[in-house]
Amino acid sequence: MVVLCPIPVTLDFRLKTPSGQIITPAMSGVEPNVRYVMGQEVCYYRLMLPALPSNPAGSHRGTWTAFLHLRKPSEILADLRKMRDDKVNFAEIIRKLREFAEKAVPYNLTVHSYSNLTMDAALRQDGFAPGAAVHLTANLWEYRLPLRNTAHVWADVREPNGASATLTFSKTGPGAYAADWPTSRPGVYKFVVRAEGYTSGNTHFMREKVLTAGVAPRQRRQRYRCAHSALLQSADPSGPE
């Protein structure tokens, strides 16, 4: 969880776990899975879940809450005394404190999260003319290993003329799924590949990825072949003068 703020030293930034426990900057380094960093115009928490090994169930999945308040002047002054040796940074913070003494302090809170369950999806075309098949694959990974549980994998297909359909994938191996789609007209085919199921911890998940396939008109491809053949003949030194 990242907060952008011109004077982060003035912020009281705390987190509440799904079970209601409060995580503060003072816990950084004390709790092995909690790290708090403050820079010139940024402060952030980096957590590895479960954040609190003493309460793994209550500091993992669920709803997390971020609290942002302005700190008391005495707390800010205590931190400023520790920064006196860095004269350039100290002077800049004093300037900003004066600037925002009588107006609101701006901030931006952003949350980045990464899951141990991922989906890789890809497609391959037999050709680029109408009638060529599109081969789609999807692989589900949990902790960098194929997902053991069976999932429901499908693709919502939109054809060049706007028609839509659903394509169901078949399981081909551990965590691996595949399906084929025959093209019938030129244009762009859009495939929204989706997967739904349960992790090894019995937690529900959904993943999706968008893929596209392009098919060219036969007439345009024929013109390209003719132009390409003419170019090869003109470049052939053994050809007619």
C-alpha positions as CSV (number, residue, x, y, z in Angstrom):
1,M,0.0,0.0,0.0
2,V,1.6,3.2,-1.2
3,V,0.8,6.8,-0.2
4,L,2.1,9.8,-2.3
5,C,2.3,12.9,-0.2
6,P,4.6,16.0,-0.3
7,I,5.3,15.7,3.5
8,P,4.8,12.0,4.5
9,V,6.4,12.7,7.9
10,T,3.1,14.4,8.9
11,L,1.0,11.2,8.2
12,D,-0.1,8.6,10.7
13,F,-0.5,5.6,8.3
14,R,-2.0,2.5,9.8
15,L,-3.5,-0.7,8.5
16,K,-6.3,-2.9,9.9
17,T,-6.2,-6.6,9.2
18,P,-9.4,-8.6,8.3
19,S,-9.5,-9.7,12.0
20,G,-9.3,-6.2,13.3
21,Q,-5.7,-6.0,14.4
22,I,-3.8,-2.7,13.8
23,I,-0.5,-2.6,12.0
24,T,1.6,0.5,12.6
25,P,5.0,1.7,11.3
26,A,6.6,0.7,14.6
27,M,6.0,-3.0,13.7
28,S,8.3,-2.8,10.7
29,G,11.2,-5.0,11.3
30,V,9.6,-6.4,14.5
31,E,7.1,-8.5,12.5
32,P,9.1,-10.4,9.8
33,N,6.4,-10.0,7.2
34,V,5.8,-6.2,7.7
35,R,8.0,-3.5,6.2
36,Y,7.3,0.2,6.4
37,V,9.3,2.7,4.3
38,M,9.2,6.5,4.2
39,G,10.9,8.6,1.5
40,Q,10.9,12.3,0.6
41,E,7.4,12.2,-0.9
42,V,6.2,8.7,-0.4
43,C,5.6,6.1,2.3
44,Y,4.4,2.6,1.9
45,Y,3.8,-0.8,3.5
46,R,5.2,-4.0,2.0
47,L,3.4,-7.0,3.4
48,M,3.9,-10.7,2.8
49,L,0.7,-12.5,3.7
50,P,-0.1,-13.7,6.3
51,A,1.2,-10.4,7.7
52,L,1.2,-11.6,11.3
53,P,2.5,-15.1,11.8
54,S,0.9,-15.2,15.2
55,N,-2.5,-14.8,13.6
56,P,-2.2,-16.2,10.1
57,A,-6.0,-16.7,9.5
58,G,-6.8,-13.1,10.5
59,S,-4.0,-11.3,8.6
60,H,-4.4,-13.0,5.2
61,R,-7.5,-13.1,3.0
62,G,-10.4,-10.7,3.6
63,T,-11.0,-7.0,3.8
64,W,-8.1,-4.8,4.7
65,T,-8.5,-1.1,5.7
66,A,-6.0,1.8,5.5
67,F,-6.2,4.7,8.0
68,L,-4.6,8.0,7.3
69,H,-4.5,10.8,9.9
70,L,-2.3,13.9,10.5
71,R,0.1,13.3,13.4
72,K,0.3,15.4,16.4
73,P,2.8,18.4,16.2
74,S,4.8,16.9,19.1
75,E,5.3,13.6,17.2
76,I,6.3,15.5,14.0
77,L,8.8,17.6,15.9
78,A,10.3,14.4,17.5
79,D,11.0,13.0,14.1
80,L,12.4,16.3,12.8
81,R,15.0,16.4,15.6
82,K,16.3,13.1,14.2
83,M,16.7,14.6,10.7
84,R,18.8,17.6,11.7
85,D,22.0,16.1,10.4
86,D,20.6,15.9,6.9
87,K,20.4,19.7,6.5
88,V,19.2,19.7,2.9
89,N,16.3,17.3,3.6
90,F,15.5,19.1,6.9
91,A,15.3,22.5,5.3
92,E,13.0,21.1,2.5
93,I,10.6,19.6,5.1
94,I,10.5,22.8,7.0
95,R,9.6,24.7,3.8
96,K,6.8,22.3,3.0
97,L,5.4,22.4,6.6
98,R,5.2,26.2,6.2
99,E,3.6,25.8,2.8
100,F,0.8,23.5,4.0
101,A,0.4,25.0,7.5
102,E,-2.9,26.7,6.4
103,K,-4.2,24.4,3.6
104,A,-5.0,20.7,3.1
105,V,-2.2,18.2,2.6
106,P,-2.7,16.3,-0.7
107,Y,-2.2,12.6,-0.8
108,N,-2.9,9.6,-3.1
109,L,-3.3,6.1,-1.8
110,T,-2.7,3.1,-4.1
111,V,-2.9,-0.6,-3.4
112,H,-0.8,-3.1,-5.4
113,S,-1.5,-6.8,-4.8
114,Y,0.0,-10.0,-6.3
115,S,-1.6,-13.4,-6.2
116,N,0.1,-16.8,-6.0
117,L,-2.5,-18.1,-8.4
118,T,-2.0,-17.0,-12.0
119,M,-3.3,-17.8,-15.5
120,D,-1.2,-17.8,-18.7
121,A,-3.3,-17.8,-21.9
122,A,-2.1,-17.7,-25.5
123,L,-3.3,-18.4,-29.0
124,R,-1.8,-19.7,-32.3
125,Q,-3.3,-19.5,-35.8
126,D,-3.0,-22.0,-38.5
127,G,-3.1,-19.2,-41.0
128,F,-4.4,-15.7,-41.7
129,A,-7.1,-16.5,-44.3
130,P,-10.8,-17.2,-43.5
131,G,-11.2,-20.9,-42.6
132,A,-7.9,-21.1,-40.6
133,A,-8.2,-22.4,-37.0
134,V,-7.3,-20.5,-33.9
135,H,-5.8,-22.7,-31.2
136,L,-6.2,-21.4,-27.6
137,T,-4.4,-22.6,-24.5
138,A,-4.7,-21.6,-20.8
139,N,-2.5,-22.7,-17.9
140,L,-3.3,-22.2,-14.3
141,W,-0.5,-22.0,-11.7
142,E,-0.5,-21.9,-8.0
143,Y,2.8,-21.2,-6.2
144,R,4.5,-21.7,-9.6
145,L,3.1,-25.3,-9.9
146,P,0.2,-26.5,-12.0
147,L,-3.1,-26.0,-10.2
148,R,-4.2,-29.4,-8.9
149,N,-7.9,-28.6,-8.6
150,T,-10.0,-28.7,-11.7
151,A,-11.3,-25.3,-12.9
152,H,-13.9,-24.2,-15.4
153,V,-12.2,-22.4,-18.3
154,W,-13.9,-20.8,-21.2
155,A,-13.7,-17.9,-23.6
156,D,-16.3,-15.3,-24.6
157,V,-15.8,-14.9,-28.3
158,R,-16.7,-11.8,-30.4
159,E,-16.4,-12.2,-34.2
160,P,-15.7,-9.4,-36.7
161,N,-19.4,-9.0,-37.5
162,G,-20.2,-8.5,-33.8
163,A,-21.7,-11.9,-33.2
164,S,-20.8,-13.5,-29.8
165,A,-20.4,-17.1,-28.6
166,T,-19.0,-19.1,-25.7
167,L,-16.1,-21.5,-26.2
168,T,-15.5,-24.1,-23.5
169,F,-12.0,-25.4,-22.9
170,S,-11.1,-29.0,-22.3
171,K,-8.5,-30.1,-19.7
172,T,-5.4,-31.5,-21.3
173,G,-3.2,-32.0,-18.3
174,P,-2.5,-30.7,-14.7
175,G,-3.6,-27.0,-14.8
176,A,-3.6,-27.0,-18.6
177,Y,-6.7,-26.4,-20.9
178,A,-7.1,-25.9,-24.6
179,A,-9.8,-25.2,-27.2
180,D,-10.0,-24.5,-31.0
181,W,-12.0,-21.9,-32.9
182,P,-12.6,-22.0,-36.7
183,T,-12.6,-18.6,-38.4
184,S,-15.1,-17.9,-41.1
185,R,-14.7,-14.3,-42.2
186,P,-11.9,-11.6,-42.2
187,G,-11.4,-9.2,-39.4
188,V,-10.4,-9.3,-35.7
189,Y,-11.6,-12.0,-33.4
190,K,-11.6,-11.2,-29.7
191,F,-11.3,-13.9,-27.1
192,V,-11.8,-13.1,-23.4
193,V,-10.4,-16.2,-21.7
194,R,-11.8,-16.8,-18.2
195,A,-11.1,-19.3,-15.5
196,E,-13.1,-20.0,-12.3
197,G,-12.5,-22.4,-9.6
198,Y,-11.0,-23.0,-6.1
199,T,-7.4,-22.8,-4.8
200,S,-5.8,-25.6,-2.8
201,G,-6.9,-23.6,0.3
202,N,-10.6,-23.9,-1.0
203,T,-10.8,-20.1,-1.8
204,H,-12.8,-19.1,-4.8
205,F,-11.0,-17.4,-7.6
206,M,-11.6,-15.9,-11.1
207,R,-9.0,-15.0,-13.7
208,E,-9.2,-13.5,-17.2
209,K,-7.1,-12.5,-20.1
210,V,-8.0,-10.9,-23.5
211,L,-6.5,-12.3,-26.7
212,T,-7.1,-11.3,-30.3
213,A,-6.6,-13.0,-33.7
214,G,-6.5,-11.2,-37.1
215,V,-7.8,-12.7,-40.4
216,A,-7.1,-10.9,-43.7
217,P,-9.5,-11.0,-46.8
218,R,-8.4,-13.5,-49.5
219,Q,-8.3,-10.8,-52.2
220,R,-5.9,-8.7,-50.2
221,R,-3.7,-11.7,-49.5
222,Q,-3.7,-12.6,-53.3
223,R,-2.6,-9.0,-54.1
224,Y,0.2,-9.3,-51.6
225,R,1.3,-12.6,-53.1
226,C,1.4,-11.1,-56.7
227,A,3.3,-8.1,-55.5
228,H,5.8,-10.3,-53.6
229,S,6.3,-12.6,-56.7
230,A,6.9,-9.6,-58.9
231,L,9.5,-8.2,-56.5
232,L,11.3,-11.6,-56.4
233,Q,11.4,-11.8,-60.2
234,S,12.8,-8.2,-60.5
235,A,15.5,-9.1,-58.0
236,D,16.5,-12.4,-59.7
237,P,19.7,-11.8,-61.7
238,S,19.0,-14.8,-63.9
239,G,15.6,-13.4,-65.0
240,P,14.8,-11.8,-68.4
241,E,16.6,-8.5,-69.1
